Amino acid sequence: MRHPFARIVQRLAPPPLRRALAGPAGWADEVVFGSGERAVSQRIALTAFLIRIISAVIAYASQVLLARWMGDFEYGVYVLVWVGAVIVGGLACFGIQTAVVRFVPEYAERGDHDLLRGIILGSRLQGIASATALAGLGILGIWLLGDHIASYYVMPLYLAAICIPMLAIGEIQDGLARGFNWPDLALWPTFIIRPVLIIALTFAAIRLGALPDAVTAMIAAIVATYATALWQMLALARRARNVVPDGLRRFRPRTWVAVALPIFLVEGFFNLLTNVDILIVGQLRPPEEVAIYFAAVKTLALVHFVYFAVRAALMPRFSQYYAAGDRALFEAAVRDSLHWTFWPSLATVGLLLVFGQLLLAMFGPSFIAGYPLLYIFSVGLLFRAAIGPAESILTMAGEQRICAAVYAATFVVNLALNYALIPRFGLHGAATATAIALVLETIAVYLAVRWRLGLNCSIFHVTGARSLKRGTGTNGSQP
């Protein structure tokens, strides 16, 4: 194994610093050049996190520009409709976008290329069919209920429905890329290319004379979403040809659905749980306040990216080690996930609280009113980061039903708290409801992991239990 960082420290660092820098240099060599499974997981997590940092900067800059160009009102309309479209696009996959993360490495490891080819095609066909059906129902619903919807939301909602099929395809292709351990194809299209295209197309449209409103931004989002999804489809096809030989396809829809539907319940309730506050704020408060609230949420988005990066790297490992009954490697992966999630999250929250007012001021003077919300959000986010991607551990161990029950209960609590607190406390009530819901969800998931898997999945208890309890999948079999 090469050790370039260690050699650089040895040759260039002053003698007093060599010992102090030897540890970080060795870690860097292991992450960048190591071939072991832990090194690969670290490299994927680091790659995912770096991409998400870049995407966070791009996404944040694009939101700032949109807010500046459109003003509080139109920006509030746009973000509410776009968040709704992204949620529906994810729900329209019915869990298959995460199920493929489990099945792709399983089929590849077994050399079952017929099933591998089948799930690559079948997952996309299912996604496009279900998403198109949901989009059609949405258009029908808007047409029937148009008189009960604020006029400034109607046209953006129609445009959002057009986006849903390609949003779903993008979700599934992200899952396929993660299943193959291709983090660049899983992350670049959705988190780099698409937001850049949205902002570039919106800017071009405004310069050509279009109104700087939600309709213009949604049209740009449609073009960007379709272009990104189609490019990702071609890139995946080219790369897959190198690892999946041509041949017949076999399909196991019942097996895939049996795994995907519980995941759908888990991720569906999770998406609703993490976005319901924005939707209810949009229902109960004017668009200007939606804009302020969304800006505060986006400011803390980098904390979520830490979790996402660790989850993307370790989900296949959780499944692999658990299915093999390898307690030592499974618990080691859990310990890594806790440290890789909590400490970067804590550091990120600290930085964002220090510079929060400056960041919010970039949206416009009125957005500084959202700064106190950052402190409220931070409590829930850090509490959640203390157990790492624990729900992924449950999901990959076949305990999807427990995850779904936890998220469903937390969603109901969050919904009730938002409706109770927003009318009285406004945006502070929405942030408080979300923070309380995250704390309750964290406690419930922690207890579920300890009960079902015998693991103390907390940054404060990083040692595994004496034995690994084998859970069961949704059909009673091992995952």
C-alpha positions as CSV (number, residue, x, y, z in Angstrom):
1,M,0.0,0.0,0.0
2,R,1.2,3.4,-0.8
3,H,1.7,5.9,2.1
4,P,2.2,9.3,0.4
5,F,0.7,11.4,3.2
6,A,2.9,9.7,5.8
7,R,6.0,10.2,3.7
8,I,5.2,13.9,3.2
9,V,4.8,14.3,7.0
10,Q,8.1,12.4,7.6
11,R,10.0,14.5,5.1
12,L,8.6,18.0,5.5
13,A,7.1,18.3,8.9
14,P,9.3,19.7,11.7
15,P,10.3,17.0,14.2
16,P,8.0,18.3,17.0
17,L,5.0,18.0,14.7
18,R,5.8,14.6,13.1
19,R,4.3,12.5,15.9
20,A,1.1,14.7,16.1
21,L,0.6,14.5,12.3
22,A,1.4,10.8,11.9
23,G,-2.0,9.7,13.0
24,P,-4.0,11.9,10.6
25,A,-1.6,11.1,7.8
26,G,-2.0,7.4,8.3
27,W,-5.8,7.8,8.4
28,A,-5.7,9.8,5.1
29,D,-3.5,7.1,3.5
30,E,-6.0,4.4,4.6
31,V,-9.0,6.3,3.3
32,V,-7.6,7.3,0.0
33,F,-5.6,4.3,-0.9
34,G,-6.9,1.5,1.3
35,S,-8.5,-1.6,-0.2
36,G,-10.2,-3.0,2.9
37,E,-14.0,-2.8,3.3
38,R,-13.8,-0.2,6.0
39,A,-11.5,2.0,3.9
40,V,-13.9,1.6,1.0
41,S,-16.8,2.6,3.2
42,Q,-14.9,5.6,4.5
43,R,-13.9,6.6,1.0
44,I,-17.6,6.4,-0.2
45,A,-18.8,8.4,2.8
46,L,-16.1,11.0,2.3
47,T,-16.9,11.3,-1.4
48,A,-20.6,11.5,-0.7
49,F,-20.0,14.2,2.0
50,L,-17.7,16.3,-0.3
51,I,-20.3,16.1,-3.1
52,R,-23.0,17.1,-0.7
53,I,-20.9,20.0,0.6
54,I,-20.4,21.2,-3.0
55,S,-24.1,20.7,-3.6
56,A,-25.0,22.5,-0.4
57,V,-23.1,25.6,-1.6
58,I,-24.7,25.4,-5.0
59,A,-28.2,24.8,-3.7
60,Y,-27.8,27.5,-1.1
61,A,-26.5,30.0,-3.7
62,S,-29.3,29.1,-6.0
63,Q,-31.9,29.6,-3.3
64,V,-30.4,33.0,-2.5
65,L,-30.4,34.0,-6.1
66,L,-34.0,32.8,-6.6
67,A,-35.1,34.7,-3.5
68,R,-33.4,37.9,-4.7
69,W,-34.8,37.6,-8.2
70,M,-38.3,36.6,-7.2
71,G,-39.0,38.4,-3.9
72,D,-40.4,36.9,-0.7
73,F,-43.9,36.1,-2.1
74,E,-43.1,34.4,-5.3
75,Y,-40.1,32.6,-3.8
76,G,-42.4,31.3,-1.0
77,V,-44.8,30.0,-3.6
78,Y,-42.1,28.3,-5.6
79,V,-40.4,26.5,-2.6
80,L,-43.7,25.2,-1.3
81,V,-44.7,23.7,-4.6
82,W,-41.2,22.3,-5.3
83,V,-40.9,20.7,-1.9
84,G,-44.3,19.1,-2.5
85,A,-43.2,17.8,-5.9
86,V,-40.0,16.3,-4.6
87,I,-41.9,14.5,-1.8
88,V,-44.5,13.1,-4.2
89,G,-41.7,12.0,-6.6
90,G,-40.0,10.0,-3.9
91,L,-43.3,8.5,-2.7
92,A,-44.2,7.6,-6.3
93,C,-41.4,5.0,-6.3
94,F,-43.2,3.0,-3.5
95,G,-39.9,2.1,-1.9
96,I,-38.2,0.4,-4.9
97,Q,-35.5,3.2,-5.0
98,T,-34.2,1.9,-1.7
99,A,-34.9,-1.8,-2.3
100,V,-32.5,-1.8,-5.3
101,V,-29.7,-0.8,-2.9
102,R,-30.2,-4.1,-1.3
103,F,-30.9,-6.3,-4.3
104,V,-28.2,-5.0,-6.7
105,P,-25.2,-5.9,-4.6
106,E,-26.9,-9.2,-3.6
107,Y,-27.4,-10.2,-7.2
108,A,-24.0,-9.0,-8.2
109,E,-22.3,-10.9,-5.4
110,R,-24.1,-14.1,-6.4
111,G,-23.3,-13.5,-10.1
112,D,-27.1,-13.7,-10.9
113,H,-26.9,-11.4,-13.9
114,D,-30.4,-12.3,-15.1
115,L,-32.0,-10.9,-12.0
116,L,-29.6,-8.0,-11.9
117,R,-30.6,-7.0,-15.5
118,G,-34.3,-7.6,-14.5
119,I,-34.2,-5.2,-11.5
120,I,-32.3,-2.5,-13.4
121,L,-35.1,-2.4,-16.0
122,G,-38.1,-3.4,-13.8
123,S,-37.4,-0.8,-11.1
124,R,-37.5,2.0,-13.7
125,L,-40.6,0.7,-15.4
126,Q,-42.4,0.5,-12.1
127,G,-41.3,4.0,-11.2
128,I,-42.3,5.7,-14.4
129,A,-45.7,3.9,-14.4
130,S,-46.6,4.7,-10.8
131,A,-45.3,8.3,-10.9
132,T,-47.2,9.0,-14.1
133,A,-50.4,7.7,-12.6
134,L,-49.9,9.8,-9.5
135,A,-49.1,12.9,-11.6
136,G,-52.4,12.3,-13.6
137,L,-54.4,12.0,-10.4
138,G,-52.7,15.2,-9.1
139,I,-53.7,17.1,-12.3
140,L,-57.2,15.9,-12.0
141,G,-57.4,16.9,-8.3
142,I,-56.1,20.4,-9.1
143,W,-58.7,20.8,-11.8
144,L,-61.5,19.6,-9.6
145,L,-60.4,21.6,-6.5
146,G,-59.0,24.7,-8.3
147,D,-61.6,27.0,-6.7
148,H,-60.4,26.0,-3.2
149,I,-56.7,26.6,-4.0
150,A,-55.1,30.0,-3.8
151,S,-54.8,31.3,-7.4
152,Y,-51.1,31.9,-7.2
153,Y,-50.5,28.2,-6.5
154,V,-52.6,26.7,-9.3
155,M,-50.3,27.0,-12.3
156,P,-47.1,26.1,-10.4
157,L,-48.9,23.0,-9.1
158,Y,-49.8,21.9,-12.6
159,L,-46.2,22.3,-13.6
160,A,-45.0,20.4,-10.6
161,A,-47.2,17.4,-11.7
162,I,-45.3,17.3,-15.0
163,C,-42.0,17.0,-13.0
164,I,-43.1,14.1,-10.9
165,P,-42.3,11.1,-13.3
166,M,-38.7,12.2,-13.9
167,L,-38.2,13.0,-10.2
168,A,-39.2,9.4,-9.5
169,I,-36.9,8.0,-12.2
170,G,-34.1,10.1,-10.7
171,E,-34.7,8.6,-7.2
172,I,-34.6,5.1,-8.6
173,Q,-31.4,5.7,-10.6
174,D,-29.8,7.2,-7.5
175,G,-30.6,3.9,-5.8
176,L,-29.2,1.8,-8.6
177,A,-26.0,3.8,-8.6
178,R,-25.6,3.4,-4.8
179,G,-26.2,-0.3,-5.2
180,F,-23.3,-0.5,-7.6
181,N,-21.2,1.7,-5.2
182,W,-21.0,4.5,-7.8
183,P,-21.5,7.5,-5.5
184,D,-20.7,10.0,-8.3
185,L,-23.6,8.8,-10.5
186,A,-25.8,8.7,-7.4
187,L,-25.1,12.2,-6.2
188,W,-23.9,14.4,-9.0
189,P,-27.0,14.4,-11.2
190,T,-29.5,15.2,-8.3
191,F,-27.4,17.4,-6.1
192,I,-25.1,19.2,-8.5
193,I,-26.3,19.1,-12.1
194,R,-30.0,19.6,-11.5
195,P,-29.8,22.7,-9.2
196,V,-27.2,24.3,-11.5
197,L,-29.5,23.8,-14.5
198,I,-32.5,25.2,-12.6
199,I,-30.7,28.4,-11.6
200,A,-29.1,28.8,-15.1
201,L,-32.4,28.3,-16.9
202,T,-34.3,30.6,-14.6
203,F,-31.7,33.3,-15.1
204,A,-31.8,32.9,-18.8
205,A,-35.6,33.0,-18.9
206,I,-35.7,36.2,-16.8
207,R,-33.0,37.8,-19.0
208,L,-35.1,36.9,-22.1
209,G,-38.1,38.7,-20.6
210,A,-40.0,36.1,-18.5
211,L,-41.5,37.2,-15.3
212,P,-39.4,36.5,-12.2
213,D,-42.1,34.4,-10.6
214,A,-42.9,30.8,-9.5
215,V,-44.2,29.8,-12.9
216,T,-40.9,30.7,-14.6
217,A,-38.9,28.8,-11.9
218,M,-41.1,25.7,-12.2
219,I,-40.7,25.6,-16.0
220,A,-36.9,25.8,-15.5
221,A,-37.2,23.0,-12.9
222,I,-39.1,20.8,-15.4
223,V,-36.5,21.2,-18.1
224,A,-33.6,20.6,-15.6
225,T,-35.2,17.6,-14.1
226,Y,-35.9,15.8,-17.4
227,A,-32.4,16.7,-18.8
228,T,-30.7,15.4,-15.7
229,A,-32.7,12.2,-15.4
230,L,-32.1,11.3,-19.0
231,W,-28.4,12.0,-18.9
232,Q,-28.1,9.9,-15.7
233,M,-30.0,7.1,-17.5
234,L,-27.5,7.1,-20.3
235,A,-24.5,7.3,-18.0
236,L,-25.7,4.4,-15.9
237,A,-26.3,2.3,-19.0
238,R,-22.8,2.9,-20.3
239,R,-21.2,2.0,-16.9
240,A,-23.4,-1.0,-16.3
241,R,-22.3,-2.6,-19.6
242,N,-18.8,-2.9,-18.1
243,V,-20.0,-5.0,-15.2
244,V,-23.3,-6.6,-16.3
245,P,-23.0,-8.7,-19.5
246,D,-25.8,-8.8,-22.0
247,G,-28.4,-11.5,-21.6
248,L,-31.9,-12.4,-20.6
249,R,-33.8,-10.7,-17.8
250,R,-35.6,-12.4,-15.0
251,F,-38.1,-10.5,-12.8
252,R,-39.3,-11.3,-9.3
253,P,-41.9,-8.6,-8.7
254,R,-43.4,-10.3,-5.7
255,T,-40.1,-10.5,-3.9
256,W,-39.2,-6.9,-4.8
257,V,-42.6,-5.6,-3.7
258,A,-42.5,-7.5,-0.5
259,V,-39.2,-5.7,0.4
260,A,-40.1,-2.4,-1.2
261,L,-43.5,-1.7,0.4
262,P,-42.3,-1.8,4.0
263,I,-39.4,0.5,3.0
264,F,-42.0,2.7,1.3
265,L,-43.8,3.1,4.5
266,V,-40.6,3.8,6.3
267,E,-39.3,6.4,3.8
268,G,-42.8,7.8,3.1
269,F,-43.4,8.6,6.7
270,F,-39.8,9.8,7.1
271,N,-40.2,12.2,4.1
272,L,-43.5,13.5,5.4
273,L,-42.1,13.8,8.9
274,T,-39.1,15.9,7.7
275,N,-41.2,18.1,5.4
276,V,-44.7,18.3,7.0
277,D,-43.7,21.5,8.8
278,I,-43.0,23.3,5.5
279,L,-46.3,22.1,4.0
280,I,-48.4,23.2,7.0
281,V,-46.6,26.5,7.2
282,G,-47.6,27.0,3.6
283,Q,-51.2,26.1,4.5
284,L,-51.5,28.3,7.5
285,R,-49.1,31.2,6.8
286,P,-48.6,33.6,3.8
287,P,-45.9,32.8,1.2
288,E,-43.5,35.4,2.7
289,E,-43.3,33.4,5.9
290,V,-42.9,30.2,4.0
291,A,-39.9,31.7,2.3
292,I,-38.3,32.7,5.7
293,Y,-39.0,29.3,7.2
294,F,-37.6,27.5,4.2
295,A,-34.4,29.6,4.2
296,A,-33.8,28.6,7.8
297,V,-34.3,25.0,6.9
298,K,-31.9,25.2,4.0
299,T,-29.3,26.9,6.2
300,L,-29.1,23.8,8.4
301,A,-29.3,21.4,5.4
302,L,-25.6,20.6,5.6
303,V,-26.2,18.8,8.9
304,H,-28.5,16.4,7.0
305,F,-25.8,15.9,4.4
306,V,-23.5,14.3,7.0
307,Y,-26.2,11.7,7.8
308,F,-26.9,11.2,4.1
309,A,-23.2,10.6,3.3
310,V,-22.8,8.0,6.1
311,R,-26.0,6.3,5.2
312,A,-25.0,6.0,1.5
313,A,-21.7,4.5,2.5
314,L,-22.8,2.0,5.1
315,M,-26.3,0.8,4.1
316,P,-24.9,-2.0,1.8
317,R,-22.4,-2.9,4.6
318,F,-25.2,-3.2,7.2
319,S,-27.1,-5.6,5.0
320,Q,-24.1,-7.6,4.0
321,Y,-22.8,-8.2,7.5
322,Y,-26.2,-8.8,9.1
323,A,-27.2,-11.3,6.4
324,A,-23.8,-13.1,6.9
325,G,-24.3,-13.1,10.7
326,D,-20.9,-11.4,11.2
327,R,-21.5,-9.8,14.5
328,A,-18.0,-8.2,14.9
329,L,-18.1,-6.5,11.5
330,F,-21.7,-5.5,11.9
331,E,-21.1,-3.8,15.2
332,A,-17.9,-2.2,13.9
333,A,-19.9,-0.6,11.1
334,V,-22.5,0.6,13.6
335,R,-19.7,2.2,15.7
336,D,-18.2,3.9,12.7
337,S,-21.6,5.2,11.6
338,L,-22.1,6.8,15.0
339,H,-18.8,8.6,15.1
340,W,-19.0,9.6,11.4
341,T,-22.4,11.1,11.9
342,F,-22.4,12.8,15.3
343,W,-19.1,14.7,15.5
344,P,-19.2,16.2,12.0
345,S,-22.8,17.2,12.7
346,L,-21.9,18.9,15.9
347,A,-19.1,20.8,14.2
348,T,-21.4,21.8,11.4
349,V,-24.1,23.0,13.7
350,G,-21.6,25.1,15.6
351,L,-20.4,26.8,12.4
352,L,-23.9,27.4,11.1
353,L,-25.0,29.0,14.4
354,V,-22.0,31.4,14.3
355,F,-22.6,32.5,10.8
356,G,-26.4,32.0,10.6
357,Q,-27.4,35.6,10.6
358,L,-24.9,36.4,7.8
359,L,-26.1,33.5,5.7
360,L,-29.8,34.4,6.1
361,A,-29.1,38.0,5.3
362,M,-28.0,36.9,1.8
363,F,-31.6,36.0,1.0
364,G,-32.7,39.5,1.9
365,P,-33.1,41.7,5.0
366,S,-36.4,40.1,6.0
367,F,-34.9,36.6,6.2
368,I,-32.9,37.5,9.3
369,A,-36.1,36.9,11.2
370,G,-35.5,33.2,10.8
371,Y,-32.2,33.2,12.8
372,P,-33.8,32.1,16.1
373,L,-35.3,29.1,14.4
374,L,-31.8,27.7,13.8
375,Y,-31.3,27.2,17.5
376,I,-34.6,25.3,17.8
377,F,-33.8,23.1,14.8
378,S,-30.3,22.4,16.1
379,V,-31.6,20.7,19.3
380,G,-33.6,18.1,17.3
381,L,-30.9,17.6,14.7
382,L,-28.1,16.9,17.2
383,F,-30.3,14.6,19.2
384,R,-31.0,12.7,16.0
385,A,-27.3,12.6,15.0
386,A,-26.5,10.9,18.3
387,I,-27.8,7.6,17.0
388,G,-26.4,7.9,13.5
389,P,-28.3,6.2,10.6
390,A,-30.1,3.8,13.1
391,E,-33.2,3.4,11.0
392,S,-31.0,2.2,8.1
393,I,-29.7,-0.5,10.5
394,L,-33.2,-1.6,11.2
395,T,-34.2,-1.5,7.5
396,M,-31.2,-3.5,6.3
397,A,-31.9,-6.0,9.1
398,G,-35.4,-6.6,7.9
399,E,-37.1,-4.6,10.6
400,Q,-38.9,-2.2,8.2
401,R,-42.2,-2.6,10.0
402,I,-40.9,-1.2,13.2
403,C,-39.4,1.8,11.4
404,A,-42.6,2.4,9.6
405,A,-44.5,2.3,13.0
406,V,-42.1,4.7,14.6
407,Y,-42.2,7.2,11.7
408,A,-46.0,6.9,11.4
409,A,-46.5,7.7,15.1
410,T,-43.9,10.5,15.0
411,F,-45.5,11.9,11.9
412,V,-48.9,12.0,13.6
413,V,-47.3,13.8,16.7
414,N,-45.5,16.2,14.4
415,L,-48.7,16.9,12.5
416,A,-50.7,17.6,15.7
417,L,-48.0,19.7,17.2
418,N,-47.7,21.9,14.0
419,Y,-51.4,22.5,13.8
420,A,-51.4,23.3,17.6
421,L,-48.3,25.5,17.7
422,I,-48.2,27.4,14.4
423,P,-51.5,29.3,14.9
424,R,-50.2,30.5,18.3
425,F,-46.5,30.8,17.8
426,G,-46.0,31.1,14.1
427,L,-42.7,30.0,12.6
428,H,-41.3,29.4,16.1
429,G,-44.1,26.9,16.7
430,A,-43.4,25.0,13.5
431,A,-39.7,24.7,14.4
432,T,-40.5,23.6,18.0
433,A,-42.9,21.0,16.7
434,T,-40.3,19.6,14.4
435,A,-37.6,19.6,17.1
436,I,-39.9,17.7,19.5
437,A,-40.8,15.2,16.8
438,L,-37.1,14.5,16.1
439,V,-36.4,14.0,19.8
440,L,-39.3,11.5,20.1
441,E,-38.3,9.7,16.9
442,T,-34.7,9.4,18.1
443,I,-35.8,7.8,21.4
444,A,-38.1,5.4,19.7
445,V,-35.6,4.3,17.0
446,Y,-32.9,3.9,19.6
447,L,-35.1,1.7,21.8
448,A,-36.2,-0.3,18.7
449,V,-32.5,-1.1,17.7
450,R,-31.7,-2.1,21.2
451,W,-34.8,-4.3,21.5
452,R,-34.7,-6.0,18.1
453,L,-30.9,-6.2,17.5
454,G,-29.4,-6.0,20.9
455,L,-27.3,-3.0,20.1
456,N,-26.7,0.2,22.1
457,C,-26.9,2.4,19.0
458,S,-25.9,5.8,20.6
459,I,-22.8,7.9,20.5
460,F,-22.8,7.6,24.3
461,H,-22.9,3.7,24.1
462,V,-20.8,2.7,21.2
463,T,-20.2,-0.9,22.3
464,G,-22.4,-3.6,20.8
465,A,-24.3,-6.2,22.8
466,R,-22.9,-9.6,23.6
467,S,-24.9,-11.3,20.8
468,L,-26.4,-10.1,17.6
469,K,-30.1,-10.9,17.5
470,R,-31.2,-12.0,14.1
471,G,-34.3,-10.1,12.9
472,T,-36.6,-11.3,10.2
473,G,-37.6,-9.7,7.0
474,T,-41.1,-8.8,6.0
475,N,-41.9,-12.2,4.7
476,G,-40.4,-14.0,7.7
477,S,-37.1,-14.8,6.1
478,Q,-33.7,-13.5,6.7
479,P,-32.8,-10.4,4.7
